[in-house]
Structures are given as structure tokens and as C-alpha cells.
Amino acid sequence: MKAVGVHNSLPVTDPQALQDVDIPAPVASGRFLLVRVRAVSVNPVDTKIRLNAGSRLEQPRILGWDCAGVVEAVGEQCSLFKPGDEVYYAGDVTRAGCNCELHLIDERIVGRKPASLAFDDAAAMPLTTITAWEALFERLGIVRDRAANKGKSILIIGGAGGVGSIAIQLAKQLAGLHVIATASRPETEKWCMDMGADEVINHREALADEFKLIGCSNVNYILCLVGTAQHWHGMADVIAPQGGICLIVDTEANQPVNINLFKPKSVAISWEFMFTRARFQTPDMAEQGVLLNEAARLLDEGVLRHTRTEHYGQLTAANLLKAHAKLESGTMLGKLVLTVG
Ligand SMILES: NC(=O)c1ccc[n+]([C@@H]2O[C@H](COP(=O)([O-])OP(=O)(O)OC[C@H]3O[C@@H](n4cnc5c(N)ncnc54)[C@H](OP(=O)(O)O)[C@@H]3O)[C@@H](O)[C@H]2O)c1
């Protein structure tokens, strides 16, 4: 089958950084579904793995962890899906990704595709939705109860990116929080407001100064999606006493952060890594399928909206490389997708 893979870790400017390849089609067994891929999205994790895949790989590393497609066959232990079902999912970073025609995926981390969305629009959603959902409702422990959250607020740093676009919606629509998002350009500021943010501040300025400008003293929660080290002191300034912060991005080795900054306010710091459940086969890994189904229902009911903004054409090495370049520019607004087949 056709796929796009990596043989050598190369910069995005090198046309060989991604290659069109022909690889054997996989076979469904156990709890794995064989899915005919119809559309994929691209995330920063794809570019990070491309740059760290190694050199002269005998077998190409297949990237891609955002998929919408149709179940073609099921393993003998599968019970949740059948051939013909339309599905969407992010997958498992320890396994081959979905930049291919036929893809194997553990059924426990698969959701039914939102019926109202085209495959292209559905493919934009799974990875970022899982990340934002787990961060808000599991790591930060925010309840999905608008009345219970009355008067509570959240700062979402990196509001217009893939994760931020759905995090704003979940925090506003499901939890009823007062949402302050960050953006640094007029178009990303507008997008954050369109997603449901109550206020937008500039992440290129000191957070405390920006809070003064909007007359806000602090927030109960912070979801930091970009620039953990860059915003470390700013987060310590604006988090409320006994508040919670969730991080999703590593600090660089040359950017040590001081955890003690958060002791005076007794701040709870948590991590979200959306591949944890699949990677460690946690007993509750099927929760990802459950949350994807719940998100599909909310998308179909119009409570949430898809975040696709761009289409990069058919899945080919050349088109996917353009998509990687866009992601690496750090200027993504919403999500981009490619069609497969
Ligand atoms: N732990 C996990 O499970 C997990 C899951 C998903 C993603 N991630 C990681 O989370 C990060 C964000 O992912 P994403 O998909 O949302 O990325 P993305 O779509 O590429 O994010 C782009 C956005 O980042 C904003 N931005 C750029 N520089 C910033 C800064 N210094 N401070 C705050 N915002 C800034 C930009 O806003 P402006 O253009 O307005 O500046 C842009 O809208 C990536 O590093 C990704 O690898 C982790």
C-alpha cells in the first residue's frame, strides 16, 4: 500500500525529509481494527518525531496521529466496531502512524466519527480533543457543570493553535468557565474569540501586565499549551492561591524551571500527555474511546465546532512536507488536514 514515511531525519527544507513509499498492508488481529484512512491531520508531534527518527532507517518510520476513516476488518477480539463503521482517532505514538492507506488501531482508543462532519473535518479533531479534554477534566479536575463553576476562570496560553482551539470551546461550553486566551496576531486573536474566549491577551507581553490591562487579578486554572519555560514566572504571577496549572510541553534542557515558585500559593502542577494511556496500556485506556464518542455527540449537536481551517490536498510526501513546514513555523491557526485515497 501507499504511505508517506521517513528514512532519514532531515530539516523541513530538504525535499527528501518525507518520502512516498510502498509498504505491506497490515492485517487485523486481536483488539486491532484495520481502518481505510480517508483523511489525516498533522500535529507538532509529527515534526518532532521526524526530526528525531534517526538516519538510514531500513524500514521507513510512518508518522501521523490524527485519522478519520472506515473500518475495513476487525481482529478476533474486537467488540466495539464492525466493518463499514466510520471512525476517528489519534492513536499510539509507539506504533506506526496513519499516513498510509490502511492502518491498524486498538479499538479501545477509537471513537465513532461525528456523523455531521466530512472525513476531512473529522480528522482535524481527535488528538487535540483528547489532549484538551484530559487536561481540563482529568488532570485539572474541572467539573463539566456550568453552575458549579460560576465565577471561576481559566487562562489558556496558545489559544489559537490546534489544542487551544478546542480547549477554549470545552472550557466555555462544557464547564462554563470565564476563558482568557492568549494570541499575538489580529487573526489569532479573532479566532480565539470565535472559539468562545471571553478575553484575549498577548503572550508576547508579560502576563501580569496583560492581566492589569483587562482588570483581572488572577485565574483559578492555567492550561499552558506553548512555551512552558517562557511563561513560568508569568504563570506564578497570575495563578490564584490554591489554583491548578496543567502543562503539555517539555522545557528545553537549557531552560530549567523552579518548581518552588508555586509553593507560596500551594499551586497544583499537573502534566498531560495524550499518548500515556496507549503507551502504558493503562487499565482505563478505553476512556479515550469514550471521550471521543462524547465529543462526536457534542460536534453533531453543534455544541462544539470542528477546528479545521486549511486543506493541504492529497496525502503525498510533497504536500505533507508543506504541512510540516506550516506546523514548524509556529503560526498554526486551528488545524490543517490532507485527504487520503
Ligand atoms: N502533551 C500532549 O499530549 C500534547 C498534545 C498535543 C500537543 N502537544 C504539544 O503542545 C504544543 C502545542 O500544540 P498545538 O497543536 O496547539 O500547536 P500549534 O497549533 O502549532 O500552535 C500554534 C499556536 O501557538 C501560538 N504560539 C506561538 N508561540 C507562542 C508562545 N511563545 N506562547 C504562546 N503561544 C504561542 C501561536 O499563536 P500566535 O500566532 O498568535 O502567536 C499559534 O496560534 C506543541 O508543542 C505540541 O507538540 C502536546
The ligand as a Tripos MOL2 file, in Angstrom:
@<TRIPOS>MOLECULE
LIG
   48    52     1     0     0
SMALL
NO_CHARGES

@<TRIPOS>ATOM
      1 N1          1.3520   16.5830   25.8520 N.am      1 LIG1
      2 C1          0.4810   16.2980   24.8790 C.2       1 LIG1
      3 O1         -0.2770   15.3400   24.9570 O.2       1 LIG1
      4 C2          0.4040   17.2030   23.6810 C.ar      1 LIG1
      5 C3         -0.6790   17.0750   22.7990 C.ar      1 LIG1
      6 C4         -0.7870   17.9550   21.7330 C.ar      1 LIG1
      7 C5          0.1970   18.9220   21.5350 C.ar      1 LIG1
      8 N2          1.2670   18.9690   22.3820 N.ar      1 LIG1
      9 C6          2.2980   19.9930   22.2010 C.3       1 LIG1
     10 O2          1.6700   21.2200   22.5280 O.3       1 LIG1
     11 C7          2.1800   22.2560   21.7260 C.3       1 LIG1
     12 C8          1.0100   22.9820   21.0680 C.3       1 LIG1
     13 O3          0.3550   22.1070   20.1890 O.3       1 LIG1
     14 P1         -0.6670   22.7020   19.1150 P.3       1 LIG1
     15 O4         -1.0930   21.5860   18.2570 O.co2     1 LIG1
     16 O5         -1.7140   23.5300   19.7730 O.co2     1 LIG1
     17 O6          0.3530   23.6510   18.3070 O.3       1 LIG1
     18 P2          0.1000   24.6860   17.1690 P.3       1 LIG1
     19 O7         -1.2390   24.5070   16.5730 O.co2     1 LIG1
     20 O8          1.2650   24.6320   16.2530 O.co2     1 LIG1
     21 O9          0.1510   26.0970   17.9560 O.3       1 LIG1
     22 C9          0.2490   27.2690   17.2200 C.3       1 LIG1
     23 C10        -0.1210   28.4620   18.0970 C.3       1 LIG1
     24 O10         0.8950   28.6980   19.0730 O.3       1 LIG1
     25 C11         0.8590   30.0800   19.3960 C.3       1 LIG1
     26 N3          2.1630   30.4620   19.9210 N.ar      1 LIG1
     27 C12         3.3130   30.5620   19.2320 C.ar      1 LIG1
     28 N4          4.3120   30.9450   20.0610 N.ar      1 LIG1
     29 C13         3.7690   31.0670   21.2970 C.ar      1 LIG1
     30 C14         4.2910   31.4580   22.5640 C.ar      1 LIG1
     31 N5          5.5760   31.7600   22.7240 N.pl3     1 LIG1
     32 N6          3.4480   31.4700   23.6180 N.ar      1 LIG1
     33 C15         2.1400   31.1550   23.4670 C.ar      1 LIG1
     34 N7          1.5860   30.7910   22.2910 N.ar      1 LIG1
     35 C16         2.4010   30.7650   21.2210 C.ar      1 LIG1
     36 C17         0.5570   30.7680   18.0810 C.3       1 LIG1
     37 O11        -0.2030   31.9350   18.3430 O.3       1 LIG1
     38 P3          0.1760   33.3420   17.6440 P.3       1 LIG1
     39 O12         0.3520   33.0400   16.1860 O.co2     1 LIG1
     40 O13        -0.9850   34.2160   17.9590 O.co2     1 LIG1
     41 O14         1.4560   33.8040   18.3020 O.co2     1 LIG1
     42 C18        -0.2400   29.7230   17.2780 C.3       1 LIG1
     43 O15        -1.6130   30.0310   17.1650 O.3       1 LIG1
     44 C19         3.1620   21.5850   20.7600 C.3       1 LIG1
     45 O16         4.4900   21.7120   21.2840 O.3       1 LIG1
     46 C20         2.7560   20.1340   20.7790 C.3       1 LIG1
     47 O17         3.8090   19.2350   20.4790 O.3       1 LIG1
     48 C21         1.3840   18.1480   23.4480 C.ar      1 LIG1
@<TRIPOS>BOND
     1     1     2 1
     2     2     3 2
     3     2     4 1
     4     4     5 ar
     5     4    48 ar
     6     5     6 ar
     7     6     7 ar
     8     7     8 ar
     9     8     9 1
    10     8    48 ar
    11     9    10 1
    12     9    46 1
    13    10    11 1
    14    11    12 1
    15    11    44 1
    16    12    13 1
    17    13    14 1
    18    14    15 2
    19    14    16 1
    20    14    17 1
    21    17    18 1
    22    18    19 2
    23    18    20 1
    24    18    21 1
    25    21    22 1
    26    22    23 1
    27    23    24 1
    28    23    42 1
    29    24    25 1
    30    25    26 1
    31    25    36 1
    32    26    27 ar
    33    26    35 ar
    34    27    28 ar
    35    28    29 ar
    36    29    30 ar
    37    29    35 ar
    38    30    31 1
    39    30    32 ar
    40    32    33 ar
    41    33    34 ar
    42    34    35 ar
    43    36    37 1
    44    36    42 1
    45    37    38 1
    46    38    39 2
    47    38    40 1
    48    38    41 1
    49    42    43 1
    50    44    45 1
    51    44    46 1
    52    46    47 1
@<TRIPOS>SUBSTRUCTURE
     1 LIG1         1 GROUP 0 **** ****
